[in-house]
Amino acid sequence: MRDYRIDQVLHFSLRCYQLMGMHGLPLPCDAHPRRKARLLHVWTGCLLMGFSGVAYMCLTSDDEFLYKGDDFSCFNDAMKFGFAEMAILGIYWETLSSQRAYLGRFWQLYEALAATQTATTTPSGLTLRQQLVQHWRFLAIFYGTFLLELALLCVYVALQEGSRHLVLFWITFQPFILVVHLRNTQFVLHMDLLRQKLLQLECELILLVEYSSFANSSASFFGFNEYLRRRVREMQMIYARIHELCTCYRRGFSYSMLTVLLMIYIRITVDCYFFLYTKLSNITNLDYYLLLPAVLHIPAFLYTCQSFMQIVPRIAYRLHNIATSCSPVSLQIQNFSLQILHEQMRIDCMGIVILDNHLLTQPNDSR
């Protein structure tokens, strides 16, 4: 895989995902990329076998990994382990199989876009503080949910009356939760990078709209239509690369995205039922407070999807506002706009990037 450049915030984040076996690609600073890639795959395989062994032990052991007091509680615990293992299989199987092709291409395109777009937005031109501001959405979700979960675990350990079942269950089940939640933040990271690239494209289109409006209303210069045609063509190429980024993201995380969201949903549903059951049975149990991070991961994912979706129609609308008197340039702008409208990238509630054929209903302001 060809080398690529990333900033310090992304470098640290991807290194964390490597340690958890969720990023099977070497980083740019690694001395021997091929050897590092093999080591990462071996490490991912070991983690997969370890988690699968723990899940099998908990589901088949006679010890109190599952609650033995009644069949309903035992079934709830077994269901959580079963769907957690399904999510783990999806996460690590994708790391071992599809990430080398699709995510490798994703980061190559990301570097190519950073080199193509304005120089002020390249990672090498940003200070650490600017990088933190640039990635603040991802950092807030990543560290916010992690620290909240850690704090709730400390409070739970301090207040909950201990038993053998609770100790065995949470020692074995909490690592599954950690990996699943980190995978969800990995989805958020890649979608936020797509949002940043679309936002940069929109900013460049805004400047182009201002140039064309000034030239059309005041005074143009010789060769302006040729310049406008070249700039629109550059925007088309950038959008095509962003669309390919989106495709690589979808194919790199297609299966684990479903299993991770399903595991979070099943855990929330099962624990809510169990919360009502413990209240009716007068059982003192405080572990339902630990659901809060899982509940927050769903709106965090949907919020990132929505912020990413909303930029695409705005880009098409900016194209409608470009004023030109040259019919070939107008035709080129119209074709570019139709390309965006007919290939509008949308992320549905399951988080999969798909192609949507809905037409934009914004008014046409082109003259």
N, C-alpha and C positions, 0 to 999 in steps of 0.2 A: 504494500500500500504506500502511495506517495505521501510524503510528509505534509503536515499542515500546521498552521499557527493558531494558538488560542491565547486569550489573556489569562491573567493570574487567577481571577475568580473561577473561570471555567476550568483551569488546570487543577485547582484544589478540589473542585466539585467532582470532576471526572476521576481524580485519584481516589476519592472516597467511594465512588461507585465501583472502581476497580477492586478495592479491598473487600467489598461485599459481593464480588463476582458478577456484577451487572453491567460492566463495560469491558468487553473482551478485546479492545483495541489498545495498542501501545500509544503513549503520549509522545508529543514531539521531542521532549527532552530525553527520552529513553535512548540509551546508547546502542542497544542491539534490539531493534524492533521485532524481528522475526522470533528471536529467542524469548523476548518478553511476551509476545502473543501466545507462544506455546505454553509458557508458564501460567499465563492468565487462564488459558483453557483448562489446564490441569487443575488449577485452583478452583475454577468454577465447577468442574466435574467432582472434585472432592466435596465441595459444599453441597452439591446436589445429592450425592450419596449420603452425606451426613444428615441432611434434613429429611430425606426419604427414610433413612433408618430410624430417626427419632419418631417420625409419624407412624411408622409400622410398629415400633415398640409401644407407643402410647395406645394404639388401637387394639393391640393383641395381648398386652401385658395384664396380669391379674392384680398388679399394684394399682394404687389409687391415682393414676394419671387421669382417668375419667371418673366422674362422680359415681359412686356405687350405691348411694342411698336409695335412689329410685330410677326407674327406667327412663323417665322423661329427661331428667338431668343428664344421665349417661348418654342418651341419644343426642342432646344438644352439644355436649362436649365432643362427641365423635363426629358430628356434622362439621363443627368448626375445624377440627383437625383435617377432615377429608377435603374441604374446600381450600384450606390453607396449603395442603400438599399439592392440589391441582394448580394453584397459583405459583407455587415454587417450581413445579415442573415446567410451566409455561415460561417463567422468567429465565431460568437457567438453560432451558433447551434453546431458546432464542439466542442467548449469549453464545452458546456453542455452535449454532448452525447459521443463522441468518445475519448476525450483526457484522461479521467481517465484510460482507458484500454491501449491504444496504447502509449501515451506519458509517462504514468507511467512506462510501460515496457521499454520505451526508456531510461529513466534516471536510471533505475535499471541496464540495460545492460551497460550504460556508466560508472557507478561506478564499475561494475564487470570488465570491460576492464581496468579501471584505476588501479585496484588492481592486475590484471593479468600481465600487461605489466611492463616495467622496472620501478624501484622505483623512478628514477629521473623525471619521467613524471607524477607522481601522484600529485593531487592538493595540498595535505598537504606539499609536499616538495618544492613548488614554492613560491617565494616572490611575493609581489604585482607587482613589476616591471616586473618580469618574466611572470606573468599572463597577464599583459598588452601587452607584446610582443607576447605571445602565441595567444591572441585573437585580434591582431591588425587589421586584415581584417574586422571582424565584427564591431569593435569599430569605424573604419574609416567610414564604411557605415552608421552605426547607428547615430553617432553624426554628421558626415559630412552632410548628407542629412537633418537631423533635424535642425541644425544650419543654413544651407543655406535657408531652407524654412522659418525659423523665420526671417532671415535678409531680404528676399524678401518681406515678409508680411509687415515688418516695412517700407521698401522703398515704397511699394505700397500705404500704408496708408498715407504716407507723400506726395506723388506726385499726386495720383489720386484724381480728383475732386469728392467729395462725392455726392451720391444721395441715396434716400430711397431704391431703388432696390439693389444697390451695397452693402449697409450696411446689409440689410436683407438677401441677398443671401450668402454673405461670412460669416456672423455670423452662419448661419445654415449649410452651405456646408463644411466649413473648418474642423469641427470635423470629418466628414466622411473621408476626405482626410487624416487626421492625423492617424486615426485607420487603414486605408488601408495601408498606408506607413509603419506603425509600424508592421503590420502583415507581410509585405514583408521582413522587417529586421529580423523578427522571423524565416522565412524560411531560410534566410542567416545564422543565428546563428546555426541552427541545421545542415545545410549542411557543415558549417565550422567545426563543431565538428566531423562529419563523416570524413571530409578530414584529420583532425588531427590524428584520429585513424588509418586511412589507411597509413598516412605518418609514424607513429610510427611502423606499421607493416613492411613497406618497409625498414626502417632503421635497424630493427632486421634481415630482410632477407639479407641485404647488409653485415652485420657482419657474417652471416652464410655462405654466398658466399665466403668471405675472409678466413674463417676457413677451408672450404672444399677445396678451391684452394691450400692453404698452405699444408694441409695434403696430398693432391693428388700429389703435385709437389715435396715436400721436404720429410717429414717423418710423418707418422700417428702414433697414439698411440692405445693401446689396448682398445677396446670398443668404438672407435670413430664412427663406423657405427651405433651402438646402440644409442649413444648420438645424432647423426644426425637424426636418425629416430624419436627419442623422440621430438627433436626440431621442426622437420617438422610437426609432429602431433600437437604440441602446436600452430604452426602457422595456421594450418587448423582450430583448435577450435577458435582461435581469429578471423579469417576471417569469420567463420560461425556466430559469434556474431555480427560482423560488418554488415554482410548481414542482420541479423535480425534487427539491428538498422535501416538500410535503409528501411526495410519493415514497421517498426513501424512509421517511419517518413512519408512514403508515405500514409499510412492509416490514420494517425493522421491529415494530412493536405490536403487530396485528393481533397475535394470539394472547400474549401476556396482558394486553390492555383489557381484554374481555375477562380473563380469569382474575386479574387483580381487582377490578371493579366489582365482579361477582362475589369474590371473597369478602370484600368490605361490606357489601350489601347484606350478605348472608350473616355475617357476624353481628351487624347492627340489628337485623330482624330477630335472630335467635336470642340475643342478649336482652332485647326489649321484652320478648315473651317470658324469658327467664326472670326478668326483673318483676313482672307482674306475678309470676308463680311464687317467688320468694316472699313477696309482700303478703300474698294470700296465705302462705304457709308459715308466716311469722319467723322467717329465717333471716338472720342478720348477715347481710352480704353487701359489701361496698364496691365490688368490682365493676358495677355498671357505670361508675364514674370514669372508668378507663375507656369508655366508648367515645368520649368527647373528641379525641384526636381523629378517630375514624370518621366521625360525623363531619368534622371540618375538612377532611380530605376530599369529600365529594364536591362541596361548593367551591373549594380551591381549584379543583380540576375543571369544573364547569365555568368558573370565572375566567380562567386562562383561555379556555376554548372560545368563550364569547368575545373576549378582548381581541383574540386573533381573527375571528370571523368578521368583526365589524369593519376591519380595515379594507377588505377586498371590495365591497360595494363603493366605498369612498374613493378608491383608486379609479374605478370606472367612471365615477361622477367627475373626478378631476379631468379626465380625458375629454368629457363632454364640454368642459369649460375652456378648452384650448381654442382660441380664435385664430383662424387662418383664412386667407383668401386664395390659397393655392389648392386646387382640387385634388391633385395627387396626394398632398399631405393630408388633406381632409379625409380622403379615402383610407389612407394608412391609419389615421387615428380611429376612424370608424371600425376598421377591421380589428385593431388592437382592442378597442372597447368591447366588440362582440366576442373576441377571444376570451376576455376576462368574464363576461357575462355568461357565456355558455360553458366555461370551465371554472365556475366560481367554486373555490375551495371552501368547504363547510365541514365543521366537526359536529356530529350529532351528539345526542346525550350519552351514547356509548363511547364517545371519544375517538371514533374512527374517521379519518379524513376521507371524504368521498367527493364525487363530482356532482354538482347540482345544476340543473338546467333552468332554474327560475330566472326570469328576466328582471332587471332592475327597473323600478318605476320612477326613477328620478327624472325631472324635466331636462330636456335637451337645450342647453344654453349656448351651443356652438353657433357661430354666425357665419 
